[in-house]
Amino acid sequence: MNFVIKLLTLLVVNSLGFLAPPAALALSVRMGWLNPSDPALDVEAFRTHFMHSSYATWAICALFSLAYLFLKGKERFIFLLAPMVVTFGYGLSVILGFFGA
């Protein structure tokens, strides 16, 4: 039963990590760092650079988070939270770097 709870926790955290790039995008629009109606915005370049690289980062972190199932101690939570934290931070860094905000 303990393994099932760990597995469900891993799936929920990875799902939230998958939603981190759109959350970073929504936050950047809300904070005014990104104006989607700006005519100077190259949508295709932004989509390619932001979404594809963010989801590649998420995939690597999701593989990295599998260590949570096999480690003991409190350090395993670092592995568990990697898909959420790293992907969200990477998404924000790409937005701020791409637009110079």
Residue, then its C-alpha position, 0 to 999 in steps of 0.5 A: m500500500n505504501f508503494v501505491i501511495k508513493l506511485l500516486t504521489l509521483l504521478v500527481v507531481n509529474s502531472l503538475g510538472f507537465l502543467a508548469p510551462p503553461a503556468a509560467l506562460a500565464l504568470s508572465v502574461r499576468m505580470g506584464w512580462l509578455n504581451p501576446s498582442d505585440p506585433a514584434l512577437d515571433v510566435e513560431a520562434f517563441r513556441t518552438h523555443f519555449m514549449h519544446s524545450s520546456y517539455a524536454t526539460w520536464a521529460i528529463c526531470a520526470l525520469f530524474s524523479l523516478a529515484y523518489l521511489f527507490l531512495k530513503g530519507k528526506e533527500r528523495f523529496i528533492f527528486l520528487l519535486a524536480p519536475m515541478v520546480v525545475t520546469f517552472g523555473y526553466g519556463l520563466s527563465v526562457i520567457l525572461g531571456f527571450f523577451g529581455a524582461 
